[in-house]
Amino acid sequence: MQEVLQGLGLMCMVAVLAMVIVIVAMAVDLVSGIRKAKMRGEARTSYGFSRSLTKFLVYQGILLIATCIDVLLHFGLSQFMEQNYTIPVVELLMAIILCGVELWSVYEKAEDKERRRAAKIAQAGMTLVDKEALAGVLAEVLKEFATKKKEAVTDIDDDNVNFE
């Protein structure tokens, strides 16, 4: 039992180190995002910082669940198969993936993000323009229809048509 707990201590130290490394990667991404926003002249708002906080909670939750899986594997393999499982493989794999995502975000060009954002705004604007244009065309058609109907009634009165 002593060996099982000793291996668990080593695994937890590696797990905590992986969590700290992911936090550092997130901090680098946050600083990079602030710098990119400053270069574009965007205001830094609490919305962006709250997204970073949400990302922190999600990432650390993922790593905590991965640690729990590793602990279960440690106890299962140590007790039933008598194998020593001291490296938190699942958590390290998740930490590598999360650091990779942060690295991608840091190297992503601010212009690319701006282009994607502008495309979304343009698409939303086109939707509004199309609706407004459609409403304008319908209004013109109805106006022309009403004018023609009124002219037709006036023409009949002017001709003094007698249906007797």
C-alpha positions in Angstrom: 0.0 0.0 0.0 2.9 2.3 0.8 4.2 2.0 -2.8 0.7 2.8 -4.2 0.5 6.0 -2.2 4.1 7.0 -3.0 3.4 6.7 -6.7 0.3 8.7 -6.2 2.3 11.6 -4.7 4.6 11.7 -7.7 1.7 11.6 -10.0 0.0 14.5 -8.2 3.2 16.6 -8.4 3.4 16.1 -12.1 -0.3 16.9 -12.4 0.1 20.2 -10.5 3.1 21.1 -12.7 1.0 20.4 -15.8 -1.8 22.7 -14.5 0.7 25.5 -13.8 2.2 25.2 -17.3 -1.3 25.5 -18.9 -2.0 28.6 -16.7 1.3 30.1 -17.9 0.3 29.4 -21.5 -3.1 31.0 -20.9 -1.3 34.1 -19.4 0.9 34.4 -22.5 -2.2 34.2 -24.7 -4.0 36.8 -22.6 -1.0 39.2 -22.9 -0.8 38.5 -26.6 -4.5 39.2 -27.1 -4.3 42.5 -25.2 -1.3 43.5 -27.3 -3.2 42.6 -30.6 -6.3 44.5 -29.4 -4.1 47.5 -28.6 -2.6 47.4 -32.1 -6.0 47.4 -33.7 -7.1 50.2 -31.5 -9.8 48.2 -29.8 -10.9 48.9 -26.3 -10.1 46.2 -23.7 -13.4 45.4 -22.0 -14.5 43.3 -19.1 -16.2 40.9 -21.7 -12.8 39.8 -23.0 -11.4 39.3 -19.5 -14.5 37.4 -18.5 -14.0 35.1 -21.5 -10.5 34.5 -20.3 -11.8 33.6 -16.8 -14.3 31.2 -18.3 -11.6 29.6 -20.4 -9.4 29.3 -17.2 -12.2 27.5 -15.4 -12.9 25.2 -18.4 -9.3 24.3 -18.9 -8.6 23.6 -15.3 -11.8 21.6 -15.1 -10.6 19.5 -18.0 -7.2 19.0 -16.3 -8.8 18.1 -13.0 -11.0 15.4 -14.6 -8.0 14.1 -16.5 -6.2 13.9 -13.1 -9.1 11.9 -11.6 -8.9 9.5 -14.6 -5.2 9.1 -14.0 -5.7 8.5 -10.3 -8.3 5.8 -11.1 -5.9 4.2 -13.6 -3.2 4.3 -10.9 -5.2 2.6 -8.3 -6.7 0.1 -10.7 -3.4 -0.9 -12.3 -1.6 -0.9 -9.0 -4.1 -3.1 -7.2 -5.4 -5.5 -9.8 -2.5 -5.8 -12.3 0.4 -5.0 -9.9 1.8 -2.5 -12.4 3.2 0.9 -11.4 1.4 3.7 -13.1 3.0 7.0 -11.8 2.9 9.2 -14.9 -0.5 11.0 -15.4 -0.7 10.2 -19.1 -4.2 11.4 -19.7 -3.6 14.7 -18.0 -0.3 15.3 -19.8 -2.0 14.6 -23.1 -4.8 17.1 -22.3 -2.2 19.6 -21.1 -0.3 19.3 -24.4 -3.5 19.8 -26.4 -4.5 22.9 -24.4 -1.0 24.4 -24.6 -1.1 23.7 -28.4 -4.5 25.6 -28.6 -3.0 28.5 -26.7 0.1 28.5 -28.9 -2.1 28.6 -32.0 -4.0 31.5 -30.6 -0.8 33.5 -29.9 0.5 33.0 -33.4 -2.8 33.6 -35.1 -2.6 36.8 -36.9 -4.7 39.6 -35.6 -5.7 40.4 -39.2 -7.2 37.0 -39.6 -9.3 37.4 -36.5 -10.4 40.8 -37.8 -11.2 39.5 -41.2 -13.4 36.7 -39.8 -15.1 39.2 -37.5 -15.7 41.6 -40.5 -17.1 38.7 -42.6 -19.6 37.9 -39.8 -20.7 41.6 -39.5 -21.0 41.8 -43.3 -23.1 38.7 -43.5 -25.4 40.1 -40.7 -25.5 43.4 -42.5 -26.4 41.7 -45.8 -29.3 39.9 -44.1 -30.6 43.3 -42.8 -30.1 45.0 -46.2 -31.9 42.2 -48.0 -34.9 42.5 -45.6 -34.9 46.3 -46.0 -34.6 46.1 -49.7 -37.4 43.6 -49.9 -39.6 45.8 -47.8 -38.8 48.8 -50.0 -39.6 46.9 -53.2 -42.9 45.6 -51.7 -43.8 49.1 -50.7 -43.2 50.4 -54.2 -45.2 47.6 -55.8 -48.1 48.2 -53.5 -47.9 51.9 -54.1 -47.9 51.4 -57.9 -50.8 48.9 -57.6 -52.8 51.4 -55.6 -52.1 54.2 -58.1 -53.0 52.1 -61.1 -56.2 51.0 -59.4 -57.1 54.6 -58.7 -56.4 55.6 -62.3 -58.5 52.8 -63.6 -61.5 53.9 -61.5 -60.9 57.5 -62.7 -60.8 56.5 -66.4 -64.1 54.7 -66.1 -65.8 57.8 -64.5 -64.3 60.1 -67.3 -65.7 57.9 -70.1 -69.2 58.1 -68.8 -69.8 54.5 -69.6 -73.4 53.5 -69.3 -74.1 49.8 -68.8 -77.9 49.9 -69.4 
